[in-house]
């Protein structure tokens, strides 16, 4: 395999990918724009960061190629989408079972964020459900039946505000 190809693909023997290229101020501005509006056109992005469309296009493609941008999506108002009950659930799990547990958590209906963390618990899980009864069923039946899950604690979400300043309308 050519050295250039190895640099692009990473080391296949160790599974490591090449280190990310450094981001400059324009890259960070592009990320902020796309985070706020993933549907922003190349033209709009270019105008806002004061570069040509070709430059903006090349930068966005590099950010995608380097996996800095992992995808584009919509911010959902879960309550309006019929998912009015939300909770952060902390889990203590059997040591060295993270990969197995993560695979099972990814299959849970309404799971939107999973993180391996340090501290008093091992995993932080964000779920959205239609109502508290469904949420209760998810915790008591689905989560606690995973053999590697030692304990859970559920923190109900009463109100949310995204860091970009948007918040779901209050009823």
Secondary structure, DSSP 8 states (H G I E B T S, - for coil): --HHHHHHH-BTTTTB--------HHHHHHHHHHHH-TT--HHHHHHHHTS-HHHHHHHHHHHHHTTSS--------TTTTT--EEEEEEEEE-TT-HHHHHHHHHTSTTEEEEEE--SS-SEEEEEEESSHHHHHHIIIIIGGGSTTEEEEEEEEE-----TTS------
